[in-house]
Amino acid sequence: MRGTAEFDTQALADWMRAQGLAVSRTLHAERLTGGQSNPTFCLTSAGTRYVLRKKPAGQLLASAHAIDREYRILAALRRSPVPVPEVHGYCDDASIVGTPFYLMEFLDGRVMVDQALPGMAREERAATYAEMNRVIAALHGVDLERVGLADFGRAGNYFARQIARWTRQYQESRTSPIPAMDLLMDWLPRNVPPGDATAIVHGDYRLDNLVFDPSGPSVIGVLDWELSTLGHPLADFSYHCLSWHIPASLWRGIGGLDLHELGIPREPDYVKQYCDATGAEAQEHWDFYLAYNLFRIAAILQGIAKRAIDGNAASADAIATGRRAGPLAELGWRLAQRYETSHS
């Protein structure tokens, strides 16, 4: 494994010892599959496994790949009801592994990708979805002052700021025309709903960013906090609910499946569970939230496509992933039109 590492494992081992970790003379590093953004490695030494997350090499978009922010929020949330892995240190010295990185504990559990949860009984699926809902509600209820994250982002005006941000990043990574993105970039800023709320938002809360207990539905760790900030909790929750709208044939969705047969809750019931737990009011502007998030994820996927072209994407299937930007933007525009019709 050491021979396949993309960095000098000896220098990393020396750094780990300086953090007080027990590291033997041999440190194995294996790149983990999955994830499109920050390269991730499993390290093994002296019978203990760790996970290393690092910035990708090459020229990067401004504000992207925020390894330092990931480290900070993981450290802070250890003092909250939200399950996260323990972190062991952050390093901004690029001479160690080539780019800044942080080290965290390896969670020995289940990571599932297919949101239809094949192989599970109906009751297990229902319990798994209820647990996902419980954890995101717990995240949005974290006391920012108590965990030291009151300055983790700007409070207020979240949708307008995020629409501007993802518009810029999409324009910087544009490779071919996507008409629906142009329509959404014009429509979204003019239709931001009134009212505001501020909470910690994960930014990419979905099934395969959760680690479940090996033998039950409990979440033992929420991963991949790169996009986390302070923001509107319904932006975060509605992103999580895109699954009900995206067909499984397109990407990571459960749209069109027989949810009753599977034991997976219908979207209105899932939203009600969250609202009952948090006191949120989601229904009136739900289609706007969904349209916004489809725009946002299309911009993210376009960034992945651009990195693939530039040769510094973190995943081998980056080009195929990037191609989904267009269909998701088109779905977002259809929901925007539905929202406009219902509010005219």
Secondary structure, 3 states (H helix, E strand, C coil): CHHHCCCCHHHHHHHHHHCCCCCCCCCEEEECCCCCCCCEEEEEECCEEEEEEECCCCCCCCCCCCHHHHHHHHHHHCCCCCCCCCEEEEECCHHHHCCCEEEEECCCCECCCCCCCCCCCHHHHHHHHHHHHHHHHHHHCCCHHHHCCCCCCCCCCHHHHHHHHHHHHHHHHCCCCCHHHHHHHHHHHHCCCCCCCCEEECCCCCHHHEEECCCCCCEEEECCCCCCEEECHHHHHHHHHHHHCCECCCCCCCECCCHHHHCCCCHHHHHHHHHHHHCCCCHHHHHHHHHHHHHHHHHHHHHHHHHHHHCCCCCCCHHHHHCCHHHHHHHHHHHHHHHHHHCC
